[in-house]
Amino acid sequence: MLPNALGPRYEELRRLVISPRVWDLMFWTVPELTDEEVVEEALKYEPYVILGHPA
């Protein structure tokens, strides 16, 4: 199933959270997560920044 076929629910969640794993959380998590658990896990995502060395 393609993301576009999921309709507004997937698109809205993807727009509201910064987690790159929304698709995986929805379809590839074992055991399967409820809708509420998917949102909870997606909201836990915190990107990290790799700082370079000063010049």
N, C-alpha and C positions, 0 to 999 in steps of 0.2 A: 504494500500500500504506500502510495506517495503522500508526502505531507499535504499537498494541495487537496487531496481527496478527503482529508480529515475535516476540512471546513473551518469555521470560525473558532472553535475551541482550541485547536492547536495553534492557529495563527495568533490568537490573543495571548496565550501563554508565552509563545516565543517572543512576542513583542514586549511583554511585561517583565520578563526575567532575563538576566544576562548569561545564564547557564547555557553552554554549548551542548549540553547533554539531554535536552528536553525530549528529543526523539527516542534516545536510548532509555530514558526513565519510563517513557510511556509503553515501549514495546519490547525491550530487551532485558528487563529486570526480572530475575527469578528469585523468589516468588513474585508474581505480578503485583504491582502497587495499585492502590486505589487512586482515584483522581486527587483526593486530598493529600495522599502521600507523595504523589508526583509533584504537586505544587510545593509541598514542604521541602522536599529534597532539592528542587530547583532553586528555591529561595536561599538555601544554605550555601550555594556556590559563591565563592569569593575569589576573584581573579588575583593573581600575584604578579608583581613587577620584578623583573630582574634588572638590578642596577649595575651599570658598568663602572669600571674603574675611572677615577678622575684623571684627566690628561695631565 
